[in-house]
Structure formats: structure tokens, C-alpha cells
Amino acid sequence: MFGMVRPCTHRLGERLTAQWMAHLCGLCLALRGQAGQFARVVTNYDGLVISVLTEAQAGAERAGRRRAGPCALRGMRRASVAEGDGARLAAAVSLILASAKTRDHVTDQDGLLAHRPVAAAARRIAGVWDKEGARAGAGVGFDTALLVGAVERQPEVEALAGPGTPLLAVTEPTETATAAAFAHTAHLAGIPGNAVPLAEAGRLFGRLAHLLDAVEDQEEDAASGAWNPLTATGTPRAEARRLAADALHGIRLALDEAEFTDGRLAHVLLVHELGRSVERAFGEERHRHGAEAYGPAPGNPYAPGAPPHPGGPGDLPPPPPPREPRGLIPGCLVFVGMACTCQMCCGTYEGPWSRRRRDGMCKSCGDCCECCSCCSDGCQCCECCGCCDC
């Protein structure tokens, strides 16, 4: 799983975590249905934002949910997952962009792809993803040629860039691709008036993706001699930070202009979590000015730390009664899947052998800011920017 948007369950709270997981699992299953089991490896956190935006505008009932079977990454539990056009659009975009990324690695002869047989296999896989991504896009009325064209222009733009070239000239193809995908969610949701503000949000989201990738890879690229937009254009990190801050502000303004049925999860991901991504990339220590003292807003059941209120949107159904314990080997397999997805650290989980509900390590600490720091993204669980009730 990869991407800029990496929320922690402590910040999301129970309801938004349920919605987040519904979209994550929905994207994974949409990829499997579109391009086979192996395509699930391109499941990514940023791609599912498209599914989130579609449902935020249309509502969960119109966007589509279904009951999925047990999965090792969910502790062999069933779950409500997103389906429908939003998940299929997210799958189409993920396949096209993963295909382009694979071809880039083949061209650069990265790692095992320096070997011809492996490179040939990777090209075949990328070809399948291109074909299935285009088919999935056509199924929801989205022309993936917009994405392909932007991807194909990127090497040309980079070849022309040099000292003094505006950094935004380099990020333009990525911005164009993400703007198109975000805008199409408005048409899927039947709210065409949202297309313009969401295109702007998508354009700035693509800018951030390119900027943060460049910042995080700059030292490694310098050591390996790889091309990096900051180094090639001579852009100082301070200027990159300014551009990132402007993009964050622009995304928030664009979301304020859009009409949502339930935009809480979209707001948390595209305002709060993107802000934390910028902080991670630039290695900043956030000054909270006593934010630890803040608690959930009175009467706001969606704030992190608020007690659960059954019956709200995105809730998972009550857990079934405990079932028969698993054997040694099945339990070990479930344990590996749960450990890899941090389920045993955050929130609650089903014991891999006993199948009893248990609290994660962070939840048992009392104060998540004093726990074992199991969330590797430096999530700073108790922080809130104070700009809203979410």
C-alpha cells in the first residue's frame, strides 16, 4: 500500500475508519475483478480518494456498497465494501498509472528489471494493465487517453527542464491527469456543478504528489544519479515548501465550493492528512500550542475519541458472536496478515487463534500519544488543526 494519504485509525475514529476500509477493500476487489488477482498489488491509498469523493457526493446508498467475504487482511472477517462506479474509476486510474510506473522502472533498469526476462514479463503485465484500465475507464465513461497522454508527455517535459525552469512546468502533466480523474467523480455522482472545483482540487493534489515525491527522493536520486525535478530546475526546498502550502490551501478552498452529501472523510483525507504528508516530507515538527488538551467537540459523534453512536453512515454491523478457535496454521496465516496491516496496534481486532475481540496495543495505553509509536508514519495521533469538528 502506498501513497501520500496514510491516516491512522486514532485520528479517523470508528466511523470514518469503517468508511476508509470500505473504500480500500472496494478498490482492491475492483482491481481483482477487472484485471485478476495480481492486479491487487497496485492497490494504493491515493487512488481510493477517487472512490471516497464519488461516495461523498452521491451518498453511500447511491454509490453502492456490498458485503464482502472473509479476507486475511481483515482478520478473516466479512466487511461492507464500496462498489460501483467510484471504485471502478479508482481501479481504472490505478491500473493506468501503475502501468506507467512499471514501464518507467523497466526503462531505468531498476533492480531486477535490469534482467531481460524480468523486464519482458513486466512489460507484458503493464500491457495488460493498460488494456484493462482503459476498459474499466470506458465502463464508467472516462477516457483514460487523458491519463495516458499526460504520462507520455512527462518524459518530454523533463528532458526540456533545466536550471531556471519553473517547477510547475514539470508537475503539469501529473496535475492534468489527476484533475481529469477528480472532475469525473462529479459526473458519476450526478452533480456536474462539482466538476470545476474538484478539477482544481485534483490538479493541486497531483502537484502535491509530484512535489512530495521529489522532496522525499532528492537525496537518494542525487546519490544514484537519477533525475529529480528539484535538482534539475535548481528549485530550493523552501520554494517547494511554499508551493506545497499553496496547494494545501487551494485544495481546502476547492472542497469548500463543492457540494457533498457527506464530505467528512474526504475533508479529513484531503485537508488534514495531506497536511501531515507535507510535514512528513519536509521533516517538520508541528507546534501544537496545547492541542493535546482539545477533546472531541461537544455533540460531534464523528470526532476522534468520541464514543461510538450506532446507526450512523459508514458503521459496520455489530460483530458476530465468537466462533470456534482456529487451528495453529490458519491462525499463523491470519496473524501475519494482521501484523502487516497494523491491526494489532490500532483499534480492535479479532484474535488470530481465539477469534475473540481484543484491543490493539495503542488502544490499551490510555493515551495514544504515549503509546508504543506503532504507527510508522509519525501520525501524531492526538493532534488536530482546530479548523473543524472532524
N, C-alpha and C positions, 0 to 999 in steps of 0.2 A: 504494500500500500504506500503510495507516495503522493506528494502534493504540498501546497502551501497551507491549506486549511486542515489543521490537525487538532481538533478540540479534545478536551479532557472531559470525562463524564461528570466530574465535580462541578465544572462550570456550566455544563448544559442542564443538569438536573434530570430527574427521572423521565419527564415527559418528552423533553427535547432529545434526550438520548435515545428514547424509543423511536422518535421520528428519524433521527440521524441514522440509526441502524437499519431502519426500514428502507431508506434510500441506498445505503451502502450495499445491503444484501440484494436490493432490487437491481442495482447496476450490475452486480456480479452475476445474477441469474439471467439478466437480459443479454449479457455478453455470451454466456454459455448457450442460451437459446439461439443467438444469432450466428455465432462462429465456432461453437464447440467448446469442450471443456478447457482446452488450453488457453482459449481467449480470456479466461477469468484472470490470468496473470496481469492483464492490463487494467484491472480494477484500480481506480485511483480516487483519492479524496476530492481533488479539484473537479473532476468530471461529474461527480454526483451533485455538485452545486446546480447543474442544469436541471436535474430531476427535482431538486429542492425548490428551485424557482418556479417550475411548472406547477407543482402542487401548491406552492404559496399563493399563486394567483387563482388557480381553479378550485382549490379545496381538495381534501383527501378523497372524498367520495367521487368527484368527477375525474380526478387524476387517476384513480384506480389503486386499489390495494388487494392483495390476496394472501392467503395463508400458505406459507412455505413449509416444507418438510424439515426434519431434523438436519442440522449441519454441525460438523465438528468445530467450526469456528464460532458457533453459538452455544457450545457445550451440549451438542446434540438435542437442542430444543427447537420446537417449531416457533415461527415468528410471523408477524404481519409484515409484508414487504411491499414496496412500491412497484407498481407495474403500469403499463400504459405508455402513452406517447412520450412522457417526460423521461422515463427510464430508457426507452428505445433511442431517443435523441442523444441522451448521455452516452449510451453504448456506441452509437454511430460516431460521435465525436472522439470518444476514447480510442476506438479502433483506428481511425484515420491518423490521429496524432501519434499513437503508438507505432503504427507502420512507418511514419516519417522518422521517428526517433530511432527505430531499428535500422533503417537504411543509413541514417547518419553514423551510427556505430559501425556499420559494415564499411562505409566509405573511409572512416577514420581508423579502421582495423583495430578496434579496441578489444583488448583481452583475447578471448578465444576466437573472436571474429576475424582475427588475423589469419586463421587457418581456412583454406579454401572450402573444404567440405562443410564446416560450420557456417561460414559466410553464405554459401549456397543455400543451406537449409533456412537460414534467417531470411534470405530474400524471398524464398517461397512462402514462408509464414507471413511476411509483410505483404506479399501479393494477395494472399487470402484475406488478410485484414482489410486491405484496400477495397476488395470486391464486396466483402460483407458489410463494411462500413457504409459504402455507397448504397447498398441495397437497403440497409436499415434506415439511412437518411431519406431515401426515396419513399419508404413506407410511411414516414411522418411528414412528407412534403418539404424536406430540407435538402437543398442542393449542396452536396459535400464538395462539389468543384470549387466552392468558395474557400474551403479549408485547404484543399489540395493546391490551389493556385497560390495561396498565401505561403504554404510550406515550400513550394518550388521557388518562390521569389526570394526567400530568406538567404540562400547562399549567394545570390547575385548582390543583394543589399550588403551583405557582409564583405564581399570581395571589393566593393567600391568604398567601404568605410576606411577612414584613416584619421590621424590626429586632426582635431578640429571639427570632425563630422558630428552633427548633433546626435546625441544618444537616441533621441526619439525617432530618428530616421531608421535606426537599426531595429527598434522594437515595433515598428509599424506593421509588418506582416502578422506578427503574433496578435497585435491589437485588432486587426481586421478580422482574423479568424474567430477570436473569442466574442467580438461584438456581434457577428452574424449568429453564432450559436445562442447567445443570451437573448437576442432580439426574437429569435424564432420561438422561444418559450411563450412569448406573449400571444403569438398566433395559435399555438397549441392550446393555450388556456382560454382562447376566445376573447381576449382583451387586447385588441390591436393597438389601442392607445398607449399601452405599456412598451411598445416596441422601441420607441425613441429613447426613453430614459434607460431601458435595460440594455440597449445597444451601447450607450455611453458607459454604463456600469461594466459591461463586458469588455469594452475597449480598455478601460483602466485596469480591469482585472488582468487582462493579457499583458499590459505594461508592467504591472507588478510582478507577474510570473517571470517575465524576461529579466527584469531588474534584479530580483532576489536571487535568481539562478546565477546571474553574472557575479553578484557580490559574494555569494557563498562559494563559488568555484574559482574566484580570481587567483588566489594563492596557488591552488592545485594546477590551474591552467598555466600559470607562469612557470611552475616547476617542470611541467611536461611539454611546454612549448605550444600548447593548444591555443586556439583563437578565443579571445574574451572581449566582449564589447566595451567594457570599461577601459581595459588596457589599450585596445586598438584605437579608440577615439580619444584617449587621454582624459577621460572624464574622472574628476576627483570623487572619492566616496561621499564627500559632503554634498556634492551636487546630486549624486544618485539618491542620497537620503532625502533631499528636498523634493525630488521628483516622486519618490515613494510616498512622502507625506501628502503631496498634492493629489496623488492618485487615490489615497485613502479618503481624503476629504471629498473628492469628486464622486466616489462610489456612494458615500453616505448621502450626498445631495441627490444623486440619481435615484436611489432607492426611495427617498422621501417623495419623489414625484410620481412613483409608480403606485398602482392600485393593487392591493393584496387582500385576499380573503383571510389568510393567516400568515403574516410575514415574519413571525418571531424567529423561527430557525434561520431563515435567510438573513435576517438582520444580525443575528449572533455570529453567523459564519462570515459574512461579507463586511462586517464592521469591526466587531470585537476580535475575531480570530485572525483576520488579515492584519490587524494592528499588531497582534502578538507575533505574527510571522515576520513583520518588518523588524520588530525588536530582536527576534532571534537572529535574523540575518545580519544585522548591524551590531550585534553583541551588546545591546544596551541594557542597563539596569534601570528598571522602571521605578520612579519615585511616586509612592502611592499616597503620601500625605494622610496617613491614617486610614486608608481604605479598608484595612483589616477590621476596623470597628463597624463597618457597614454590615447590615444584615439584609435579609430579603425585605423588599418594600411591603408595607402592610397591605394585606388583601391581594397580593400578587402571587398566585399559586405557581407561576412559571419561573420564579427567581431561583437561582441555585441555592440549595439549602432549605427551600420551603417544603413543608410537609406535603406528601402526595395527596391529590384530590381525585378520586376515581371518576371516570366518565368523561374526561376532557379529551380533546383531539390528540391523536397520536399515542394514547395509552395502550399498553399491551394488556391482553386479557389476564385475569388472575392466574397465578401459576397452578398447574395441576398438583394433586397430592403426590407425595413421594412415591416413586416406583421402586421396583426391585433393584438392588445394587448391581453394578456392572462387574464383570469379571476383571481379572488382572490386566489382560492385554487390551481389551476395549477401553478400560479406564485409563491406561497409559496413553493411548492414542488421543483420547479426549483431553487429558492433562496437557499434552504437547500443544494441541490447538489452542487451549485456553491460555496457556502461558505465553504463546506467541502473540496473542491479541490483548494482553494486559487485563484480561477479565478477572484474574485472581488478585489484581491490585486495586482496581477501581470498582465501586458499586457492589452489586451482589452477584453471586454465581452459583451454579449447581455443582456440588461436589463431584469430581470425575468418577469416583468409585461409589460413594454412598448415595449420590443423587439428591442429597439434602441441600436446601438453600443455605448459603454461607455469605458472610460479609467479607468483602475484599480487605486487604491489609490496610489501605488508606482509610477505609470507612470505619475501621475499628480504632483508629488513632484518636478520634475525638475532634482533632483539629487537622484538616488536611494540609495546612501549611507546615505542620511539624511532623509529617509522616515520613515514610521511607524514601521519598523522592522517586517513586517508581515510574512516574511519567517522564519519559526521557526527553520530551520536548521543552522542558523547563516551563511548565504550564502556569506556574504561579497561581494555584487554584483559588486563592481567596481574593484575588484582585477583581475589581470592577471599575470601569472607566467612569461610572456615575452618570452616563449620558441618558440612560433609560432604565426601565424596570426589568429588563430581561436578564 
